[in-house]
C-alpha cells in the first residue's frame, strides 16, 4: 500500500466536506423557504427589501432577513451593492417555487429535516438492530403527498393508464382498482374522479394517511372509492382471489434503476424505507438496490420526472390482458 500522503488530495477532500456542510445547511433553509412560502413570494418580483419580502409572505422580518443571508451566501438569491434589496432570479425560481410543478426541488429538501429528527433512533438501530416505526416520522406522509402531487399526479393521466394497453377504456367502462400503500390517497382520489364507473380501494397501514385520504374523498364527494387502514404484510396469503382487476403501488416499493446516483437515495433508504420495514419485522427492502423485485413495470423516467420512479403491478389472476 502506498503510504505517501497526498496533500492536494486531502485538501480537495476537505473542500468537498465543507461544500457538503454548506449544502446541507442550504437544504434546511430551502425547506423553510418552501414551507413558509418565501420562494413563492419572491417569484416574478423585482428586488425588494427584507421588510417588503416579509410583508408579502406575512412573516417576521428579523427571521426573513437571516434567511435571506443564507440564500445570498448560497447563491440562490442576489442582493444589490448596498445589501438592501434582494431578488430571486427567474432561472432559480423555475426550480424552487410551486409554480415550477414537477421541477420544484424545494419540495425534496423537506426530507432532510424530517430524517434529521429520527437520527437518535437510527443510531440505536445501528447498535442494537431493529427499526424506527412509521409514527416516529413527523410530516412524512404530508411531504410524500406533496412530492407525489407534483411528480406523479401531474403526469397521471398521460403516463399511467397508457402503461397497460386498453386500460383507459376498461376504466371508463368500470373495473376494480387497488392501490397498495396508498399513503394520503391523492393519486387514487384523482383516478376516482376521472373514472366514476370504476371502483377504487386504497390500503395503507398509516392511520394518519388513511384519515387524510378519507377526508379528501369526502370533500370531493366521491362515492366510488374507499380507504382501508391495514397492514399488507400478509396480503399475498390473506387477500381474496380475483378481488381486483388491477393493483398499483406508487412510491412504496421504490424500484430504482440506478441506485448509485447519489447519497440522497441511500440516506432516505437507510433512515426511512429500510428502518420502517425492519420495525415491522419485514425483510428491509429499501429504496436502493431494489431492481431485482419482480412483477413491476417502471415508468415516469422522462426528462422532467426522472427523480421519482413509479411502479405499476398487474396480477395475472385478475383477468387483465
C-alpha positions in Angstrom: 0.0 0.0 0.0 1.3 3.4 -1.0 2.0 5.3 2.3 2.7 8.7 0.6 0.3 11.3 1.9 -1.2 13.3 -1.0 -1.7 16.8 0.4 -3.6 18.1 -2.6 -6.0 15.1 -2.4 -6.5 15.7 1.3 -7.2 19.4 0.7 -9.6 18.7 -2.1 -11.5 16.2 0.2 -11.6 18.8 2.9 -13.1 21.2 0.4 -15.6 18.6 -0.6 -16.7 18.2 3.1 -17.0 22.0 3.5 -19.2 22.1 0.5 -21.4 19.3 1.8 -21.7 21.1 5.1 -22.9 24.3 3.4 -25.2 22.4 1.1 -26.8 20.5 4.0 -27.5 23.8 5.7 -28.9 25.1 2.4 -31.3 22.2 2.3 -32.6 23.1 5.7 -33.1 26.8 4.8 -34.6 25.8 1.4 -37.2 23.7 3.2 -38.1 26.7 5.4 -38.3 28.8 2.2 -40.7 26.4 0.7 -42.9 25.8 3.8 -43.2 29.5 4.6 -43.9 30.5 1.0 -40.9 32.8 0.8 -39.7 31.4 -2.5 -43.2 31.9 -3.9 -43.5 35.4 -2.5 -40.2 36.3 -4.3 -41.1 34.8 -7.7 -41.7 37.2 -10.6 -40.9 40.1 -8.3 -38.4 43.0 -8.7 -35.7 43.4 -6.0 -37.3 44.1 -2.5 -36.1 44.9 0.9 -36.3 42.3 3.7 -39.2 44.3 5.1 -41.1 44.1 1.8 -40.5 40.4 1.4 -41.5 39.7 4.9 -44.7 41.7 4.4 -45.6 39.9 1.2 -45.1 36.5 2.9 -46.7 37.5 6.2 -43.6 36.6 8.2 -41.3 38.1 10.8 -38.8 40.5 9.2 -35.9 39.5 11.5 -36.2 35.8 10.6 -36.7 36.6 6.9 -33.5 38.8 7.0 -31.5 36.0 8.4 -32.9 33.5 5.9 -32.1 35.9 3.1 -28.5 35.9 4.3 -28.3 32.1 3.9 -29.9 32.4 0.4 -27.4 35.1 -0.7 -24.3 33.2 0.5 -25.6 30.1 -1.1 -26.0 31.8 -4.5 -29.8 31.3 -4.5 -30.8 34.9 -4.1 -28.9 38.0 -5.3 -28.6 41.3 -3.4 -27.7 44.8 -4.6 -24.4 46.5 -3.8 -25.9 48.3 -0.8 -27.1 44.9 0.6 -30.6 46.2 0.9 -32.7 44.7 -1.9 -33.0 41.0 -2.6 -34.0 39.2 -5.8 -34.8 35.7 -6.8 -33.7 35.2 -10.4 -36.3 33.6 -12.6 -33.9 30.9 -13.5 -33.7 29.9 -9.9 -37.5 30.4 -9.3 -38.0 27.8 -12.0 -36.7 25.1 -9.6 -37.8 26.4 -6.2 -41.4 27.5 -6.4 -44.8 25.8 -6.5 -45.4 27.2 -10.0 -42.5 25.1 -11.1 -44.6 22.0 -10.8 -42.6 18.8 -11.1 -39.4 20.7 -11.3 -39.7 22.2 -7.8 -36.7 20.8 -5.9 -37.6 22.7 -2.8 -40.2 20.0 -2.0 -37.5 17.4 -1.8 -35.4 19.4 0.6 -38.0 18.8 3.3 -36.8 15.3 3.7 -33.6 16.4 5.2 -35.0 18.0 8.4 -37.6 15.2 8.6 -34.9 12.5 8.6 -32.7 14.5 11.0 -35.4 14.2 13.6 -35.0 10.4 13.8 -31.2 10.3 13.9 -31.1 9.2 17.6 -33.4 6.3 16.8 -31.4 5.3 13.8 -28.2 5.3 15.9 -29.8 3.0 18.4 -30.7 0.7 15.5 -27.1 0.7 14.3 -26.1 -0.5 17.8 -29.0 -2.9 18.5 -30.7 -3.7 15.3 -34.5 -3.3 14.7 -36.1 -0.3 13.1 -37.7 3.0 13.7 -41.6 2.8 13.2 -43.5 5.0 10.9 -45.2 7.0 13.6 -41.8 8.4 14.6 -41.5 10.3 11.3 -43.4 13.6 11.6 -44.9 15.1 8.5 -43.5 12.3 6.3 -46.9 11.4 4.7 -47.6 15.1 4.2 -44.3 15.6 2.3 -44.8 12.4 0.3 -48.3 13.5 -0.7 -46.8 16.8 -1.9 -44.0 15.0 -3.6 -46.3 12.7 -5.4 -48.7 15.5 -6.2 -46.1 17.3 -8.3 -44.3 14.3 -9.7 -46.8 11.5 -10.2 -50.2 13.3 -10.1 -49.1 15.9 -12.6 -48.5 13.2 -15.2 -51.1 10.7 -14.0 -53.5 10.8 -17.0 -50.8 10.9 -19.6 -48.4 8.4 -18.2 -50.1 5.8 -16.0 -53.1 4.3 -18.0 -51.2 4.0 -21.2 -48.8 1.6 -19.5 -51.4 -1.2 -19.9 -53.0 -1.5 -23.4 -56.7 -0.8 -23.2 -56.6 0.2 -19.6 -58.2 3.7 -20.2 -61.2 2.1 -22.0 -61.5 -0.5 -19.2 -61.5 2.2 -16.6 -64.2 4.2 -18.5 -66.4 1.1 -18.6 -65.6 0.1 -15.0 -63.1 -2.1 -13.2 -61.8 -2.7 -9.7 -58.6 -1.0 -8.8 -56.5 -1.4 -5.6 -53.7 0.9 -4.7 -51.4 -0.9 -2.1 -49.6 1.6 0.2 -51.8 4.4 -1.0 -50.5 7.0 1.6 -52.6 10.1 1.6 -54.6 8.9 -1.4 -54.1 11.9 -3.7 -53.5 9.7 -6.8 -56.4 7.4 -6.1 -58.8 10.2 -5.4 -57.9 11.8 -8.7 -58.4 8.5 -10.5 -61.8 8.0 -8.8 -62.8 11.5 -10.1 -61.6 10.7 -13.6 -63.3 7.3 -13.9 -66.6 7.4 -12.0 -67.7 4.0 -13.4 -64.7 2.2 -11.7 -64.3 1.2 -8.1 -61.2 2.2 -6.2 -59.8 0.9 -2.9 -56.7 2.3 -1.2 -54.9 0.4 1.6 -52.2 1.7 3.9 -51.1 0.9 7.5 -50.7 4.5 8.4 -53.8 5.7 10.4 -53.0 9.4 9.7 -52.5 8.9 6.0 -55.8 7.0 5.7 -57.6 9.7 7.6 -56.3 12.4 5.2 -57.3 10.2 2.2 -60.8 9.8 3.5 -61.2 13.5 4.2 -60.2 14.4 0.7 -62.6 11.8 -0.8 -65.4 13.2 1.3 -64.6 16.7 0.3 -64.6 15.7 -3.4 -67.9 13.9 -2.9 -66.6 10.7 -4.4 -68.8 7.6 -4.0 -66.7 5.1 -5.9 -63.7 5.0 -3.5 -62.8 3.7 -0.1 -59.7 3.7 2.1 -58.8 0.9 4.4 -56.3 1.0 7.3 -54.5 -2.3 7.1 -51.1 -4.0 7.2 -50.5 -5.6 3.9 -47.5 -7.8 5.0 -49.6 -11.0 4.6 -51.7 -9.7 1.7 -50.4 -12.3 -0.7 -51.8 -15.0 1.6 -54.9 -13.3 3.1 -56.3 -11.5 0.0 -59.5 -12.8 -1.5 -58.6 -14.1 -5.0 -59.7 -12.1 -8.0 -61.0 -9.2 -5.9 -59.3 -6.6 -8.1 -58.7 -6.2 -11.8 -55.5 -4.1 -11.3 -53.2 -3.4 -8.4 -50.8 -0.4 -8.3 -48.3 0.9 -5.9 -46.7 4.3 -6.1 -43.6 5.4 -4.2 -44.0 2.3 -1.9 -41.7 -0.3 -3.4 -39.1 2.2 -4.6 -37.8 0.3 -7.6 -34.7 2.2 -8.6 -32.9 1.6 -11.9 -29.7 3.5 -10.9 -29.2 3.1 -7.1 -25.7 4.6 -7.2 -26.6 8.0 -8.5 -26.5 9.9 -5.2 -26.1 9.8 -1.4 -29.6 11.2 -1.0 -31.3 8.0 -2.1 -29.2 5.8 0.2 -29.8 8.2 3.1 -33.6 8.0 2.6 -33.2 4.2 2.3 -31.3 3.9 5.5 -33.2 6.4 7.5 -36.7 5.7 6.4 -37.5 2.9 3.9 -35.3 0.2 5.4 -35.8 1.1 9.0 -39.6 1.3 8.7 -39.6 -2.2 7.2 -37.4 -3.6 9.9 -39.6 -2.0 12.6 -42.4 -4.2 11.2 -40.3 -7.3 11.3 -40.0 -7.1 7.5 -37.2 -8.0 5.0 -36.0 -4.4 4.7 -36.5 -4.0 1.0 -35.1 -0.5 0.8 -35.3 2.4 -1.6 -31.9 1.5 -3.3 -30.8 -1.7 -4.9 -34.3 -3.0 -5.5 -34.1 -3.7 -9.2 -34.4 -7.4 -8.6 -38.1 -7.2 -7.5 -40.5 -9.0 -9.8 -43.9 -8.0 -11.0 -43.3 -4.3 -11.6 -43.2 -2.1 -14.6 -41.1 1.1 -14.0 -42.3 4.3 -15.5 -42.1 8.1 -15.1 -38.5 8.4 -16.3 -38.9 11.3 -18.7 -36.6 14.3 -18.5 -38.9 16.2 -16.1 -39.7 13.4 -13.8 -36.7 11.1 -13.6 -36.3 12.0 -9.9 -39.2 9.7 -9.0 -40.0 6.2 -10.1 -43.5 4.7 -10.0 -44.3 1.0 -10.0 -47.4 -0.5 -11.6 -48.2 -4.1 -10.9 -50.9 -6.2 -12.6 -51.9 -9.6 -11.4 -52.1 -12.5 -13.9 -55.0 -13.9 -11.9 -57.3 -11.0 -12.3 -58.2 -11.2 -15.9 -56.3 -8.2 -17.1 -55.0 -9.0 -20.6 
